[in-house]
């Protein structure tokens, strides 16, 4: 994580029996992104938020 980035939220998503942890990052020079924890894989927030609608369940926790 870059010094100009800050984790603002942790999202735990369960879908089809699998659970993943995502970190929502506020970037100084870009829009917020959701990164799969421990990975460089990310979604921009509009796409991530749309994906939450398909999840079986999710929890959002401020970082």
C-alpha positions as CSV (number, residue, x, y, z in Angstrom):
1,X,0.0,0.0,0.0
2,X,1.3,3.4,-1.0
3,X,1.7,6.2,1.7
4,X,-1.0,8.2,-0.1
5,X,-3.6,5.4,0.4
6,X,-5.7,4.8,3.4
7,X,-7.9,1.8,4.2
8,X,-11.3,3.2,5.1
9,X,-13.4,0.0,5.3
10,X,-13.2,-3.8,5.5
11,X,-16.0,-5.7,3.7
12,X,-16.5,-9.4,4.2
13,X,-18.6,-11.0,1.4
14,X,-20.1,-14.5,1.4
15,X,-21.4,-15.8,-1.9
16,X,-22.1,-19.4,-2.9
17,X,-20.4,-20.7,0.3
18,X,-17.2,-18.8,-0.2
19,X,-16.1,-15.8,1.9
20,X,-13.7,-13.1,0.8
21,X,-12.3,-10.1,2.5
22,X,-12.0,-6.8,0.7
23,X,-10.3,-3.6,1.8
24,X,-11.8,-0.3,0.6
25,X,-8.9,2.1,0.0
26,X,-9.1,5.9,-0.4
27,X,-6.4,7.0,-2.8
28,X,-5.2,10.6,-2.9
29,X,-5.0,10.9,-6.6
30,X,-7.8,8.4,-7.7
31,X,-11.3,7.3,-6.8
32,X,-11.9,4.7,-4.0
33,X,-11.1,1.1,-4.9
34,X,-11.9,-2.2,-3.2
35,X,-8.9,-4.5,-3.1
36,X,-9.1,-8.3,-2.4
37,X,-7.1,-8.6,0.8
38,X,-3.6,-9.8,0.2
39,X,-3.8,-9.1,-3.5
40,X,-3.4,-6.4,-6.1
41,X,-6.8,-7.4,-7.6
42,X,-9.3,-4.6,-7.3
43,X,-12.6,-3.2,-8.5
44,X,-13.5,0.5,-8.8
45,X,-16.2,1.3,-6.3
46,X,-19.2,1.5,-8.6
47,X,-18.6,-2.0,-9.9
48,X,-17.8,-3.3,-6.4
49,X,-21.0,-1.8,-5.0
50,X,-23.1,-3.4,-7.8
51,X,-21.5,-6.8,-7.1
52,X,-22.5,-6.5,-3.4
53,X,-26.2,-6.8,-4.6
54,X,-25.4,-10.3,-5.9
55,X,-23.8,-11.5,-2.6
56,X,-25.6,-13.9,-0.3
57,X,-24.5,-11.7,2.6
58,X,-21.9,-9.1,3.5
59,X,-20.7,-7.0,6.4
60,X,-19.0,-3.6,6.3
61,X,-16.7,-2.5,9.1
62,X,-15.0,0.9,9.3
63,X,-11.2,0.5,9.4
